[in-house]
């Protein structure tokens, strides 16, 4: 996410609880995914879990972008 876009997002967090929820989840998923990147080897279960987390993160990011688009249009 670009720095200006992130600043815009952060400025809206207190106004929009849904946006805040998705953003917090996004940060949590980022942390979890980072922990998998630290490992030299992932088990099959860890690889599956990592893929699930990546998909959830992407879905959440899409939701965030939809919400931001609505604010930009107004």
DATA-V550165 format. One record per residue. N is the residue number from 1. RES is the residue in three letters. SS is DSSP state (helix for helix, strand for strand, loop for the rest). PHI is phi in whole degrees, 0 to 359 (999 if undefined). NEAR is the number of other C-alpha atoms within 10 Angstrom. Layout:
n = (N | N)
res = (RES | RES)
ss = (SS | SS)
phi = (PHI | PHI)
near = (NEAR | NEAR)
This chain:
n = (1 | 2 | 3 | 4 | 5 | 6 | 7 | 8 | 9 | 10 | 11 | 12 | 13 | 14 | 15 | 16 | 17 | 18 | 19 | 20 | 21 | 22 | 23 | 24 | 25 | 26 | 27 | 28 | 29 | 30 | 31 | 32 | 33 | 34 | 35 | 36 | 37 | 38 | 39 | 40 | 41 | 42 | 43 | 44 | 45 | 46 | 47 | 48 | 49 | 50 | 51 | 52 | 53 | 54 | 55 | 56 | 57 | 58 | 59 | 60 | 61 | 62 | 63 | 64 | 65 | 66 | 67 | 68 | 69 | 70 | 71 | 72 | 73 | 74)
res = (UNK | UNK | UNK | UNK | UNK | UNK | UNK | UNK | UNK | UNK | UNK | UNK | UNK | UNK | UNK | UNK | UNK | UNK | UNK | UNK | UNK | UNK | UNK | UNK | UNK | UNK | UNK | UNK | UNK | UNK | UNK | UNK | UNK | UNK | UNK | UNK | UNK | UNK | UNK | UNK | UNK | UNK | UNK | UNK | UNK | UNK | UNK | UNK | UNK | UNK | UNK | UNK | UNK | UNK | UNK | UNK | UNK | UNK | UNK | UNK | UNK | UNK | UNK | UNK | UNK | UNK | UNK | UNK | UNK | UNK | UNK | UNK | UNK | UNK)
ss = (loop | loop | helix | helix | helix | helix | helix | helix | helix | helix | helix | helix | loop | loop | loop | loop | helix | helix | helix | helix | helix | helix | helix | helix | helix | helix | helix | helix | helix | helix | helix | helix | helix | helix | helix | helix | helix | helix | loop | loop | loop | loop | loop | helix | helix | helix | helix | helix | helix | helix | helix | helix | helix | helix | helix | helix | helix | helix | helix | helix | helix | helix | helix | helix | helix | helix | helix | helix | helix | helix | helix | helix | helix | loop)
phi = (999 | 292 | 297 | 294 | 293 | 294 | 297 | 299 | 300 | 299 | 293 | 262 | 302 | 285 | 279 | 233 | 297 | 294 | 299 | 299 | 300 | 295 | 293 | 296 | 297 | 302 | 294 | 297 | 295 | 301 | 297 | 296 | 294 | 298 | 296 | 289 | 292 | 288 | 280 | 287 | 215 | 246 | 290 | 300 | 297 | 294 | 296 | 295 | 298 | 299 | 297 | 298 | 296 | 298 | 294 | 299 | 296 | 294 | 298 | 297 | 295 | 299 | 297 | 301 | 295 | 299 | 297 | 297 | 298 | 297 | 293 | 292 | 286 | 265)
near = (7 | 7 | 8 | 9 | 12 | 11 | 11 | 14 | 20 | 14 | 11 | 16 | 16 | 11 | 10 | 12 | 11 | 14 | 22 | 17 | 13 | 19 | 20 | 14 | 16 | 21 | 12 | 14 | 19 | 14 | 12 | 14 | 17 | 12 | 11 | 15 | 12 | 9 | 8 | 6 | 10 | 13 | 8 | 9 | 9 | 12 | 13 | 12 | 14 | 20 | 13 | 12 | 18 | 17 | 12 | 15 | 21 | 14 | 14 | 20 | 17 | 13 | 16 | 19 | 15 | 13 | 16 | 16 | 11 | 9 | 12 | 9 | 6 | 5)
